[in-house]
Amino acid sequence: MSKKSRSFGSLYGLVAGLAISAVALSGCGTTFAMQPDPSVPFAMGQVDASFEKDGNGTMKVKVQHLGDPAKLNPAATTYVVWIKPHSDKQDVKPQNMGSIKVDSDYSGSIQFTTTFKGFDITITPEPAPDVTTPSGRDILKASISAS
């Protein structure tokens, strides 16, 4: 096999591999960066959102550089993830989607499913994982939309 044939074959393989990767990634969701509150400028968060044809969306929230929640709210023991659906109604309340336990590396994650196509997502320091309304300030937030 000539050097030119091997070169073409390698190039063809690279192009084919990239095309396959592009097709595989096209079915993936979107990543939304979360904005930190000025009181926690080093906090980082992202939401990997994947919306399915059946109407459900799977969200994976990942956070980094979050310390002890009690330093932000003396009564807090955990961080809670809230979603508030986009709506014209004024009485729409945030929904508790679960708590994030932060590990010794100051990182954590949570995954949940929702039927909402558009909503605001926030993370607050809370005294318990099962609280029904946010009591702390929003330390990370983002707006999620399926479109």
C-alpha positions as CSV (number, residue, x, y, z in Angstrom):
1,M,0.0,0.0,0.0
2,S,1.4,3.4,-0.9
3,K,2.0,6.2,1.6
4,K,-0.6,8.3,-0.2
5,S,-3.2,5.5,0.2
6,R,-2.5,5.1,3.9
7,S,-2.8,8.9,4.3
8,F,-6.2,8.9,2.5
9,G,-7.4,6.0,4.6
10,S,-6.4,7.7,7.8
11,L,-8.1,10.9,6.7
12,Y,-11.3,9.0,5.7
13,G,-11.3,7.2,9.1
14,L,-11.0,10.5,10.9
15,V,-13.8,12.1,8.9
16,A,-16.1,9.1,9.4
17,G,-15.4,9.1,13.1
18,L,-16.2,12.8,13.4
19,A,-19.4,12.3,11.4
20,I,-20.5,9.4,13.7
21,S,-19.7,11.5,16.8
22,A,-21.8,14.4,15.4
23,V,-24.8,12.2,14.8
24,A,-24.4,10.6,18.3
25,L,-24.2,14.0,19.9
26,S,-27.2,15.4,18.1
27,G,-29.5,13.4,20.3
28,C,-27.9,14.7,23.4
29,G,-29.3,17.6,25.5
30,T,-28.1,21.0,26.2
31,T,-26.0,22.3,29.0
32,F,-27.0,25.4,30.9
33,A,-24.5,27.3,33.1
34,M,-25.8,28.4,36.5
35,Q,-25.0,31.9,37.6
36,P,-23.7,32.3,41.2
37,D,-24.9,34.8,43.7
38,P,-22.2,37.5,44.5
39,S,-21.9,36.0,48.0
40,V,-20.5,32.8,46.5
41,P,-18.4,34.0,43.5
42,F,-16.5,30.7,43.2
43,A,-19.5,28.5,43.2
44,M,-20.1,26.8,39.9
45,G,-23.1,24.8,38.6
46,Q,-24.5,23.4,35.4
47,V,-27.7,21.7,34.3
48,D,-27.5,19.0,31.6
49,A,-31.0,19.0,30.2
50,S,-32.3,16.3,27.9
51,F,-35.9,16.7,26.6
52,E,-37.6,13.6,25.1
53,K,-40.3,13.4,22.5
54,D,-42.7,12.0,25.1
55,G,-42.7,15.3,26.9
56,N,-40.4,14.4,29.8
57,G,-37.1,16.2,30.5
58,T,-34.3,14.7,32.5
59,M,-32.1,17.2,34.3
60,K,-28.7,16.5,35.9
61,V,-27.5,19.3,38.1
62,K,-23.8,19.4,38.9
63,V,-22.2,21.8,41.4
64,Q,-18.7,22.6,42.4
65,H,-17.0,24.8,45.0
66,L,-20.0,24.8,47.4
67,G,-18.9,24.8,51.1
68,D,-20.9,24.1,54.2
69,P,-24.4,25.4,53.7
70,A,-24.5,26.6,57.4
71,K,-22.0,29.3,56.4
72,L,-24.6,30.8,54.1
73,N,-27.6,30.2,56.4
74,P,-26.9,29.2,60.0
75,A,-29.9,26.9,60.1
76,A,-29.0,25.2,56.8
77,T,-27.8,21.5,56.6
78,T,-28.2,20.9,52.9
79,Y,-28.7,22.5,49.5
80,V,-32.1,22.2,47.8
81,V,-32.8,22.4,44.1
82,W,-36.0,24.2,43.1
83,I,-37.8,24.6,39.8
84,K,-40.4,27.3,39.1
85,P,-42.2,26.7,35.8
86,H,-42.4,29.6,33.4
87,S,-46.0,30.8,33.6
88,D,-48.1,34.0,33.3
89,K,-49.7,33.1,36.6
90,Q,-48.4,35.0,39.7
91,D,-49.2,32.2,42.1
92,V,-46.9,29.5,40.7
93,K,-44.8,28.2,43.6
94,P,-41.3,26.7,43.3
95,Q,-41.1,22.9,43.6
96,N,-38.5,21.1,45.7
97,M,-36.7,18.6,43.4
98,G,-34.4,17.2,46.0
99,S,-31.3,18.0,47.9
100,I,-27.6,18.0,46.9
101,K,-25.1,16.5,49.3
102,V,-21.8,18.2,48.9
103,D,-18.8,15.9,49.3
104,S,-15.3,16.6,50.7
105,D,-14.3,18.0,47.3
106,Y,-17.1,20.6,47.6
107,S,-19.0,18.9,44.7
108,G,-22.3,17.3,44.3
109,S,-25.0,16.3,41.8
110,I,-28.7,15.4,41.5
111,Q,-30.8,14.1,38.7
112,F,-34.5,14.4,38.3
113,T,-37.3,14.3,35.7
114,T,-39.9,16.9,34.9
115,T,-42.7,17.5,32.4
116,F,-42.1,21.2,32.3
117,K,-40.5,22.6,29.1
118,G,-39.4,25.9,30.5
119,F,-38.6,26.8,34.1
120,D,-36.2,28.6,36.4
121,I,-33.9,26.5,38.5
122,T,-32.3,27.6,41.8
123,I,-30.3,26.2,44.6
124,T,-30.7,27.4,48.1
125,P,-29.2,26.5,51.5
126,E,-32.0,24.9,53.6
127,P,-32.5,23.5,57.1
128,A,-33.9,20.2,55.8
129,P,-34.1,18.3,52.4
130,D,-37.9,18.2,52.5
131,V,-38.8,21.9,53.0
132,T,-41.8,23.1,51.0
133,T,-40.7,26.6,50.3
134,P,-37.3,28.2,49.8
135,S,-36.0,30.0,52.9
136,G,-32.5,30.8,51.8
137,R,-31.1,33.0,49.0
138,D,-30.6,31.6,45.5
139,I,-26.9,30.8,45.5
140,L,-27.0,29.4,41.9
141,K,-29.7,29.9,39.3
142,A,-30.4,29.4,35.6
143,S,-33.3,29.5,33.2
144,I,-34.1,26.3,31.3
145,S,-36.0,26.0,28.1
146,A,-36.5,23.0,25.7
147,S,-36.4,25.2,22.6
